């Protein structure tokens, strides 16, 4: 070969190397034995190896075991039979970084014949940025769908609150009329005292239902809670009594314990009782079918907070249910909408507190704790 031809070849090789090193995608050239002949700079960044380390090594060293163990066999089979697995097709595969990390790749393979035998050119593109973008997009889409459902529920909640007020008011008027008749003189009163007591309870519950609807409407419309200073122990006891009244529950022991040092709380009593009622109902469902059916309710001062905890003797909460426990529309109960705990946590946070859970398990039931902050100067819980 004369000097001019040699110079032309050198220029061509330089141009080729320049193209290889400035390419955005990884480029690997191997021979028909799988040995690496070319390993460009993009590959160095992709795999964490220098070209000098990889030239002459088998390309399977860049693959996780599930690919590496079969690569040489696939190559031999192609050279023998001409049956293509990936050459000229392209597919998503996995590569292995120098630190052992396995990551997704898009691989396209071409083939060429040279004076020294067949060679195969692989073009590699890192799929991680694309997959991360797709995952983020899916998350955003899921959040948009979730928010749309929450907004729809807000609108439906406001509409329901408005529509329910009318029949509930009628029910209260009917009950009041019956109560007036029941309070007439004994000669005219044909209603047994036991029924009068039940009517009184029904009237109280109807009145409480009206207050709950009013507070829920305010909550949906993002209004501030209507706070007042009140005994937390009394709130808890009333809420438990509300929950147990009218339920046919047998063999469930409910233990209550109130710390004498618990101060009055400045809260919206109806909203806080909603939380307690929801927690007690959940606890009653949790102990169904348990050998020991027990619920423990404690009210204590913990540091600068006051807490109400509701613990059951059920099986505890499964690990897979925990991430979505306080999310709306994620109920595991048949027919449930998953709003109870989500709303309860929102109410707690709107009071400057929180609602947390110890999932229990391994022979221990779940424990939900409602926390409210205490004002250091007055001793009462404070709004934030």
C-alpha positions as CSV (number, residue, x, y, z in Angstrom):
1,X,0.0,0.0,0.0
2,X,1.5,3.3,-1.1
3,X,1.8,6.3,1.3
4,X,-1.1,8.2,-0.3
5,X,-3.5,5.2,0.3
6,X,-2.1,4.9,3.9
7,X,-2.8,8.5,4.5
8,X,-6.3,8.3,3.1
9,X,-7.0,5.2,5.3
10,X,-5.7,7.1,8.4
11,X,-8.0,10.0,7.7
12,X,-11.0,7.7,7.3
13,X,-10.2,5.9,10.5
14,X,-9.9,9.3,12.3
15,X,-13.2,10.4,10.9
16,X,-14.9,7.1,12.0
17,X,-13.5,7.4,15.5
18,X,-14.6,11.0,15.7
19,X,-18.1,9.9,14.7
20,X,-18.1,7.1,17.2
21,X,-16.9,9.2,20.0
22,X,-19.4,12.1,19.4
23,X,-22.4,9.7,19.0
24,X,-25.1,10.2,21.6
25,X,-26.0,6.5,21.7
26,X,-23.7,3.8,22.7
27,X,-22.0,1.9,19.8
28,X,-20.3,-1.5,20.2
29,X,-18.7,-3.6,17.5
30,X,-18.0,-7.3,18.1
31,X,-16.5,-10.1,16.0
32,X,-18.0,-13.4,15.3
33,X,-16.6,-14.7,18.7
34,X,-18.4,-12.1,20.7
35,X,-15.2,-10.1,21.4
36,X,-15.5,-6.3,21.6
37,X,-13.7,-4.4,18.9
38,X,-15.2,-0.9,19.3
39,X,-16.5,0.6,22.6
40,X,-17.3,4.3,22.1
41,X,-17.4,7.1,24.8
42,X,-21.2,6.9,25.1
43,X,-20.7,3.3,26.1
44,X,-18.1,4.3,28.7
45,X,-20.7,6.6,30.3
46,X,-23.5,4.0,29.9
47,X,-21.6,1.1,31.5
48,X,-19.0,2.8,33.7
49,X,-16.0,1.0,32.0
50,X,-13.2,2.6,30.0
51,X,-12.8,1.4,26.4
52,X,-9.3,0.2,27.1
53,X,-10.8,-2.2,29.7
54,X,-13.4,-3.7,27.4
55,X,-11.6,-4.1,24.0
56,X,-11.0,-7.8,23.5
57,X,-13.5,-8.9,26.2
58,X,-16.6,-10.9,25.5
59,X,-19.7,-8.6,25.2
60,X,-21.6,-10.8,27.6
61,X,-19.6,-9.1,30.4
62,X,-22.0,-6.2,29.9
63,X,-25.1,-8.3,30.4
64,X,-26.9,-9.6,33.4
65,X,-26.7,-13.4,33.9
66,X,-30.1,-14.1,32.2
67,X,-28.6,-12.7,29.0
68,X,-24.9,-13.4,29.4
69,X,-25.4,-17.2,30.0
70,X,-27.1,-17.6,26.6
71,X,-25.5,-15.0,24.4
72,X,-22.6,-17.1,23.0
73,X,-25.1,-19.9,22.2
74,X,-27.4,-17.5,20.4
75,X,-24.4,-16.1,18.4
76,X,-23.2,-19.6,17.4
77,X,-26.7,-20.7,16.5
78,X,-27.1,-17.7,14.2
79,X,-23.7,-18.2,12.5
80,X,-24.7,-21.9,12.0
81,X,-28.3,-21.6,10.9
82,X,-28.8,-18.0,10.0
83,X,-31.8,-17.9,12.4
84,X,-32.2,-14.3,13.7
85,X,-33.1,-13.5,17.3
86,X,-32.3,-9.8,17.4
87,X,-30.1,-9.0,14.4
88,X,-31.9,-6.5,12.2
89,X,-34.9,-6.4,14.5
90,X,-34.1,-4.4,17.7
91,X,-35.6,-4.9,21.1
92,X,-35.6,-3.8,24.7
93,X,-32.9,-5.6,26.7
94,X,-31.0,-5.1,30.0
95,X,-27.4,-4.1,30.5
96,X,-25.2,-4.4,33.6
97,X,-23.2,-1.4,34.9
98,X,-19.7,-1.7,36.3
99,X,-21.3,-1.3,39.8
100,X,-23.6,-4.3,39.2
101,X,-26.7,-2.2,38.5
102,X,-29.0,-3.7,35.9
103,X,-30.7,-1.1,33.7
104,X,-33.0,-1.2,30.6
105,X,-31.6,-0.6,27.1
106,X,-33.0,-0.4,23.6
107,X,-30.6,-2.4,21.4
108,X,-30.5,-2.5,17.6
109,X,-28.0,-4.9,15.9
110,X,-26.6,-4.8,12.4
111,X,-24.2,-7.1,10.6
112,X,-21.4,-6.6,8.1
113,X,-18.8,-8.8,6.4
114,X,-15.1,-7.8,6.6
115,X,-11.9,-9.3,5.3
116,X,-11.3,-10.7,8.8
117,X,-14.8,-12.2,9.2
118,X,-18.3,-11.1,10.2
119,X,-18.8,-8.2,12.6
120,X,-21.9,-7.1,14.5
121,X,-22.6,-3.4,15.3
122,X,-24.9,-2.7,18.3
123,X,-26.5,0.7,18.8
124,X,-27.6,1.1,22.4
125,X,-29.9,3.7,24.0
126,X,-30.5,4.1,27.7
127,X,-34.2,3.6,28.4
128,X,-34.2,4.9,32.0
129,X,-35.0,8.6,31.2
130,X,-37.9,7.5,29.0
131,X,-39.3,5.0,31.5
132,X,-38.9,7.6,34.3
133,X,-40.8,10.2,32.2
134,X,-43.5,7.6,31.4
135,X,-43.8,6.7,35.1
136,X,-44.0,10.3,36.1
137,X,-46.7,11.0,33.5
138,X,-48.7,8.0,34.7
139,X,-48.5,9.3,38.3
140,X,-49.6,12.8,37.2
141,X,-52.5,11.3,35.2
142,X,-53.5,9.2,38.2
143,X,-53.3,12.2,40.5
144,X,-55.5,14.2,38.0
145,X,-58.1,11.4,37.9
146,X,-58.0,11.2,41.7
147,X,-58.4,15.0,42.1
148,X,-61.3,14.9,39.6
149,X,-63.0,12.2,41.7
150,X,-62.4,14.2,44.9
151,X,-63.8,17.4,43.4
152,X,-66.8,15.4,42.1
153,X,-67.2,14.0,45.6
154,X,-67.0,17.5,47.1
155,X,-69.8,18.7,44.7
156,X,-71.8,15.6,45.4
157,X,-71.3,16.0,49.2
158,X,-72.5,19.6,49.1
159,X,-75.5,18.6,47.0
160,X,-76.3,15.6,49.3
161,X,-76.0,17.8,52.4
162,X,-78.5,20.3,50.9
163,X,-80.9,17.6,49.8
164,X,-80.8,15.6,53.1
165,X,-81.5,18.6,55.2
166,X,-85.2,18.7,54.1
167,X,-86.2,15.1,54.9
168,X,-84.1,15.1,58.1
169,X,-85.9,18.3,59.2
170,X,-89.2,16.5,58.5
171,X,-88.1,13.5,60.5
172,X,-87.2,15.7,63.5
173,X,-90.6,17.5,63.3
174,X,-92.5,14.1,63.3
175,X,-90.4,12.9,66.2
176,X,-91.1,16.2,68.1
177,X,-94.8,15.8,67.5
178,X,-94.7,12.2,68.8
179,X,-92.7,13.4,71.9
180,X,-95.3,16.1,72.6
181,X,-98.0,13.5,72.5
182,X,-96.0,11.2,74.7
183,X,-95.5,13.9,77.4
184,X,-99.3,14.4,77.9
185,X,-100.9,13.3,81.1
186,X,-100.6,9.6,81.9
187,X,-104.4,9.0,81.3
188,X,-104.0,10.2,77.7
189,X,-100.6,8.8,77.1
190,X,-100.8,5.3,75.6
191,X,-97.0,5.1,74.8
192,X,-95.0,3.0,77.2
193,X,-92.1,4.8,79.0
194,X,-89.6,2.5,77.3
195,X,-90.8,3.7,73.9
196,X,-90.6,7.3,75.1
197,X,-87.0,6.8,76.0
198,X,-86.3,5.3,72.6
199,X,-88.0,8.3,71.0
200,X,-85.9,10.7,73.0
201,X,-82.7,8.9,71.8
202,X,-84.0,8.9,68.2
203,X,-84.6,12.7,68.4
204,X,-81.1,13.3,69.8
205,X,-79.6,11.2,67.0
206,X,-81.6,13.0,64.3
207,X,-80.4,16.3,65.8
208,X,-76.9,15.0,65.8
209,X,-77.2,13.8,62.2
210,X,-78.3,17.4,61.2
211,X,-75.2,18.8,62.8
212,X,-73.0,16.3,61.1
213,X,-74.5,17.2,57.7
214,X,-74.0,20.9,58.5
215,X,-70.3,20.4,59.5
216,X,-69.7,18.1,56.5
217,X,-71.0,20.9,54.2
218,X,-68.7,23.4,55.9
219,X,-65.8,20.9,55.6
220,X,-66.5,20.4,51.9
221,X,-66.7,24.1,51.4
222,X,-63.4,24.5,53.3
223,X,-64.8,26.6,56.1
224,X,-63.1,26.9,59.5
225,X,-64.3,24.5,62.2
226,X,-66.7,25.9,64.8
227,X,-64.5,25.6,67.9
228,X,-65.5,25.6,71.5
229,X,-63.7,24.6,74.7
230,X,-65.0,21.2,75.8
231,X,-64.0,18.1,77.8
232,X,-62.3,15.6,75.6
233,X,-63.2,12.8,77.9
234,X,-66.9,13.8,77.6
235,X,-66.6,14.0,73.8
236,X,-65.1,10.5,73.6
237,X,-67.7,9.0,76.0
238,X,-70.6,10.5,74.0
239,X,-69.1,9.4,70.7
240,X,-68.7,5.8,72.0
241,X,-72.3,5.8,73.3
242,X,-73.5,7.1,70.0
243,X,-71.7,4.3,68.2
244,X,-72.9,1.5,70.5
245,X,-76.6,2.7,70.6
246,X,-78.8,0.6,68.3
247,X,-76.0,-1.8,67.3
248,X,-76.6,-5.5,68.1
249,X,-73.1,-6.1,69.4
250,X,-72.5,-9.0,71.8
251,X,-69.4,-10.1,73.6
252,X,-67.3,-7.0,72.8
253,X,-65.6,-5.5,75.8
254,X,-65.0,-1.8,75.5
255,X,-62.5,-0.4,78.0
256,X,-62.2,3.4,78.5
257,X,-59.4,5.2,80.3
258,X,-59.2,9.0,80.6
259,X,-56.1,10.7,82.1
260,X,-57.1,13.1,84.9
261,X,-54.6,15.7,83.6
262,X,-56.2,16.0,80.1
263,X,-57.3,19.6,79.6
264,X,-60.3,20.9,77.8
265,X,-59.9,21.1,74.1
266,X,-60.7,23.9,71.7
267,X,-62.3,22.0,68.9
268,X,-65.3,21.5,66.7
269,X,-67.0,18.8,68.9
270,X,-69.1,17.4,66.1
271,X,-66.1,16.9,63.8
272,X,-64.0,15.4,66.5
273,X,-66.8,13.0,67.4
274,X,-67.0,12.0,63.8
275,X,-63.4,10.8,64.0
276,X,-64.0,8.9,67.3
277,X,-67.2,7.3,65.9
278,X,-65.4,6.2,62.7
279,X,-62.5,4.7,64.7
280,X,-64.8,2.8,67.0
281,X,-66.9,1.5,64.2
282,X,-63.7,0.3,62.4
283,X,-62.5,-1.4,65.6
284,X,-65.9,-3.2,66.0
285,X,-65.5,-4.5,62.5
286,X,-61.9,-5.5,63.1
287,X,-62.7,-7.7,66.1
288,X,-65.5,-9.6,64.3
289,X,-64.5,-13.2,64.2
290,X,-61.7,-12.8,66.7
291,X,-61.5,-15.1,69.7
292,X,-61.0,-12.1,72.0
293,X,-63.2,-9.2,71.1
294,X,-61.9,-6.2,72.9
295,X,-61.6,-2.5,72.2
296,X,-59.4,-0.2,74.4
297,X,-59.9,3.6,74.3
298,X,-57.4,5.9,76.1
299,X,-57.2,9.6,76.5
300,X,-53.8,10.9,77.7
301,X,-51.5,13.9,77.6
302,X,-48.3,13.2,75.7
303,X,-45.8,16.1,75.8
304,X,-47.4,19.1,74.3
305,X,-50.2,17.1,72.8
306,X,-53.3,15.3,73.9
307,X,-54.2,12.0,72.3
308,X,-57.1,9.7,72.0
309,X,-56.2,6.1,70.9
310,X,-58.6,3.4,69.8
311,X,-57.0,-0.1,69.9
312,X,-58.7,-3.3,68.9
313,X,-57.9,-7.0,69.4
314,X,-58.3,-7.9,65.7
315,X,-55.6,-9.3,63.4
316,X,-54.0,-5.9,62.6
317,X,-53.6,-4.2,59.2
318,X,-51.9,-5.9,56.3
319,X,-48.7,-4.2,55.1
320,X,-50.0,-3.9,51.5
321,X,-53.0,-1.8,52.8
322,X,-50.9,0.8,54.7
323,X,-49.8,3.1,51.9
324,X,-53.4,3.8,50.9
325,X,-55.0,3.6,54.3
326,X,-55.7,7.4,54.6
327,X,-56.4,8.0,50.9
328,X,-59.9,8.6,49.6
329,X,-61.5,5.9,47.5
330,X,-59.1,3.2,48.6
331,X,-61.3,1.2,51.0
332,X,-60.7,-2.6,51.3
333,X,-64.2,-3.0,52.7
334,X,-66.9,-4.5,50.5
335,X,-69.1,-1.7,49.4
336,X,-66.9,0.9,51.1
337,X,-65.9,4.2,49.5
338,X,-62.7,4.7,51.5
339,X,-63.7,8.1,52.8
340,X,-63.9,7.6,56.6
341,X,-60.2,7.6,57.5
342,X,-59.4,10.1,54.7
343,X,-61.9,12.6,56.1
344,X,-60.9,11.8,59.7
345,X,-57.3,12.6,59.0
346,X,-58.2,15.8,57.2
347,X,-60.4,16.9,60.1
348,X,-57.5,16.2,62.6
349,X,-55.1,18.2,60.5
350,X,-57.5,21.1,60.2
351,X,-57.4,21.2,64.0
352,X,-53.6,21.4,63.9
353,X,-53.2,17.7,64.9
354,X,-53.0,14.4,63.1
355,X,-54.3,10.9,62.9
356,X,-51.8,8.1,62.8
357,X,-51.9,4.3,63.0
358,X,-49.8,1.5,64.5
359,X,-50.8,-1.4,62.2
360,X,-50.2,-4.1,64.8
361,X,-50.1,-7.7,63.5
362,X,-48.5,-10.9,64.8
363,X,-51.2,-11.3,67.5
364,X,-51.7,-7.6,68.1
365,X,-54.5,-5.4,66.8
366,X,-54.3,-2.0,65.1
367,X,-54.1,1.2,67.2
368,X,-55.3,4.5,65.8
369,X,-54.2,7.7,67.6
370,X,-55.8,11.1,67.2
371,X,-53.4,13.9,68.3
372,X,-54.3,17.5,69.1
373,X,-51.9,20.3,70.2
374,X,-52.0,21.8,73.7
375,X,-51.6,25.6,74.3
376,X,-48.7,25.9,76.8
377,X,-50.2,29.1,78.4
378,X,-53.9,28.1,78.8
379,X,-53.5,24.4,78.9
380,X,-56.2,24.0,76.2
381,X,-55.7,22.6,72.7
382,X,-55.0,25.4,70.3
383,X,-56.0,26.0,66.6
384,X,-53.1,26.4,64.1
